Amino acid sequence: MKIKFAAVFTCISFFTLAQTQTPSDTTYWRIGGSSSLTFSQVSLTNWAAGGQNSVAINGNISAFANRVKDRGKWENSIDLAYGLIKQGEFDFSKSDDLINLATKYSYKVNKDNGKWFYTAILDFRTQFANGYETPLQINRISDFMAPGYLTIGTGIAFDPNERLSFSMQPITGKFTFVLDQDLADEGRYGVDPIVYNADSSRVISKGQNIRSEFGTFFRAKYKNDFFESKLELFTGYTESQGEIDVNWQNALVLNVTKALTMNAFTHLIYDKDILIGVDDDGDGEIDEGSEKPRVQFKNVIGIGLTYKFGKQRAQ
């Protein structure tokens, strides 16, 4: 786990430095982003109120490359995040893990009206490393491309200004990948599980690795110099009609000095196909029969080092 963390952020560092060198022809391009590293520690000795020692480190990088020319607008972004935490006697476990690549092409409906666009979007999400249900790290529940999500759609967008945008793609395919066969056989993330014959002596079909859905995708995004919010909603036209998958991310970055910042990140997810159990009795294991769809919420607050590069705003 530690080696993976070091490798990820070595790559991030090289990527960040490379992006400071922009191409000679940037007439239509706007390229930039930021990276941050946050560290926290709690150490307790004979502490009457109780508690556990802990160490946590989180890092992320966000970069974009946007091109605007005539009636066309092409927006590309990459968001990478990884975090580790150690509490008490438990080993290090991950607290954050994200790979998100997105691209969106827009074309003005009318050359004299710059706010309405025809659009096509592609969004891909997955993670770097294994994930476990509890700090004991016994029951593995996720891995790279297990799950992975690919959303492809086309529709219309309304961009009232540079900071705010809305888009709706009524023709959207959402694909869920579970490429780890053990997890696919368990039926994780909505794929069909392994099927046995009547006496369970023979496998009729292995767990499904890909699940496809067709529906409507909506995205609202706001961004200024220190705050960014992105809300994404998806609802299917068939078996999941009426159910809405939610993905809502917020990031607040306030400068203390040029390099030192206060960071706050929140991420809320609800997906009907993700079943989550709970450990109500506190024995470190998930209670049997407690798995069901639940609202997932993550909150990261800290002080860390942040480096911004490129052209952050259009001139």
N, C-alpha and C positions, 0 to 999 in steps of 0.2 A: 504493500500500500504506500509506504514512504517513497519507494523507488518510482512508482507511478506518478506520485505528486511532484517529485523533483523533475521528472522527464516532461510532464505537462507544462510546467512553468518555465523550464529551459526553452522549450519550443515557443511559448508565449513571448518570452523576452526577445528572442531572435525575430519573431514576427513583428513585434512592436517596433524594434529598431529599424527593420527593413522598411516599414511603412513611412518612416520619416523622409525617405527618399522618394519623392513623387515623380511621375513621368514628366518628360519635357513638355508634352502637349496636354495640358489640363484645362483647356478652354471650356469644355463642357462637363468636366468631372469635378466632384467634390469628395475628397477622401480624408478620413480621419477616424478618431476613436479614443479610447482611454483604457488603461489597465490599472488595477489596484491590488494591494496585498494588505490584509488585515490580520492582526495577531492579538490574542488575549490570553491571560493566564489568571488562575485563582489558586492560591496556595494557603492551606489552613493547617495550623498546628495548635493542638489543644483548644480548639474553638468550641466554646460552650454551646453556641447556637446550632452546632452541627453543620454538615455539608460535606462536599467532596472536592478534592483537588481537581483542577481541570486545565487543559491546554487546548487552544483552538487556533487554527489558521485557515483563512479563506482567501482565495484569489479569484479574480475574474478579469476578462478582457472583452471589450465590445469594440467592434470596428465596422465601418461602413464605407461603401463606394457608390456614389450616386451620379448618374449622368442625365442631364437635361438638355435637350436640343429640339428646337422647333416645337412640334406638338407631342413629342415623345418624352417619357420620363422613366428611367430604369433605376430602381433602388435595390441595393444589395447590403446585407448585414450578416455579421457573425458574432455570436455571443458564446463565450466559453467560461465555465466556472467550475471550481473544485475546492473542497474544504475538508479538513480533517479535525477530529475532536477526540480527546482522551479524557475520560472521567474516572476518577478513583483508580481501582485496580484493573479496569477493563483495558483492552488493547485499543490502539487508535482505530477509529471507524470513520467513515466519510459522513460529512454533514451537508455537503453540497456537491452536485455533480450535474453538469449540463453541457450539451453541445447543441447549438441551435443555428441553423443556416436558413436564411430567407432571401427570396428574390421576388420582386414585383415589377411588372412592366405596365405602364399606363399610357394611354393615348387620348388626347383631348377629344371630347365629343364634338366640339365646335371650336375652331381656331380662335374665334372672338370671345369665347367663354372659357377661361382657364381653370374653372373649379370642378367641372365634371369630366370624368375619364372612363373609357373602357379599360378594364384591367385583366391581367392574368397573374396568378400568384403561385409560388411554390414554397413550402415551408417544411423543413426537416428537423426533427429533434431526436436525440438519444442521449447516452451518457458514456463516461469513460470506463467505469470500473464496476465490480460486483457491489450489490447492495444486499443487506440482511435485515431481517425483521426486528431483531433486538441487538443490544451491544454485545451479547454473547457470540454473535457472528456464527451461528450454527445453521440456521435455515436461510439459504440463499434465495432471494426473490427477484433479483434483476441482474443484468450484465449489459455490456455493450451490444446494442441492437436487440435487447430483450428487456424492455420494449424499445422499438424505434417507431417513430411516427412520420409519415409523409402525407402532406396535404397539397393537392393540386386543384386549382379552381379558376373559373373565369366569371366576370360579372362587371360591376360598375363601382366607381369610387367618387367621393366628394371630398375635395381638399380645399377648405375655405381659406387656409393660409399655410405658411411654411411649417408651422408647429403642430397643426391639428389635421387629422385625416380620418375618414370613415370609408370602409369598403364592404361590399356585400357580394359574395359569389354564390349565386343560386345553383350553379352547376359545379359541384365540388366532389372530388373523391378523397376519402380519408383512408389511409392504409396503415394498419398496425402490424409491425413485424416482431416476432418472438423467435429469433434464430437459434437460441439455445434450446436444444431438443428436450432436455429435462424439464425446463420451465414450460415449453409448449405442451409436453405430455400432461402437465398438471392443469392445463387450461388457463394459464395466467393471461391477464390483460384482454380477456374476451375471446381468445381463439378457442377453437374446438379442442377438447382434451383427447388423450389417447382412448381408444375403444377396444375392449377385449370381448372375446366370445363369452357364452353363458357361464362357463366355469372358470373364467379368467386364466385359462391355460394358453391362449393364443391371442396375439395382437391382430385385430382386424384392420385398424388404421392408426397410424401415429398421430401425435398431436399436431394440429395445424400450425404452420409457421407464419402465415399471412392472413389477416382478416381485412376485408374490404367493406367500406360503407359509402353510400352516395347520399348527399344532402346539401345543406346550405351552410356556408361559412361567413361569419361576420367579424370584422376587426375594427377597433377604434384605437387610435394612437395619438398621444400628446407628448411633446418634448420641448423643453426649453434648456437654458444653460445649466441648470442644476437638478432638474427633475424630469423623469420620464415614466409614462404609464402606458401599458399596452393591454387591452382587453380583447380576448378572442373567444368566440362562441361557435359551436357546431351542433347542428341537429340533423339526424338522418331522416330519410323519406320512407324507410321500410319498417323493420322491426323496432327501431329505436325512436320512432316518430313521437314527438312530444317531450322526449328527454333531451336535455341540453348539456353538452360538455363545456366546461368553463376553464379558461386558462388566463389568469390575470396577474400581471407582473408590474411592480413599481420599484423605482430606484431613485433615491435622494442622495446627492453628493454635494456637501457643503465644504468650501475651502476654509481651512484654518490658516495654512500658509500656501505657498505656491505648490508644494508637493504633498503636504499633510492635509488630509481630509477627514471629515466625519461622514460615514456612510450608513445608509439604512436601505435594506432591500426586503421586499415582501413578495411572496409568490403564493397564490391561491389556485388550487386545482380541484375540479370535480369531474370525474369521469365514471359513468355508470358501469364501465367494464373493468374497473380496477377495484378489487375487493381487498379491504384492509381489516385485519384483526386487531384486537387490543389485549393488553396484559393487565387486567383489573386486579389480579391477586398479587402482582409484583414479584413473581417468581422468575422473571426473565424469559418466559415462554408465552407465546400467544395462546389465549384461551380457545379451546376447541369450540367450533361453531360460531365464533364471534365475527367471522369475515363477512363484510358487506360493503357496498359503496359508501364512502365517507368523504367529507370535505377535507382536503389536505391543505395545510397552511405552514409556510416557512417564513421566519423572520430573522434577518441577520443585521445586527447593529454593531458598529465598531469604529475605531479610529485607525486609519491606515495610510499607506503611501499610494498616491495616484499619479499617473503620468498621462497627459493628454497629448495627442499628436494630430497633425494634419489640419485641414480647414474645416472647422466645426460648423460654420454657418455660411450660407450663401451671401455673396456680396450684393 
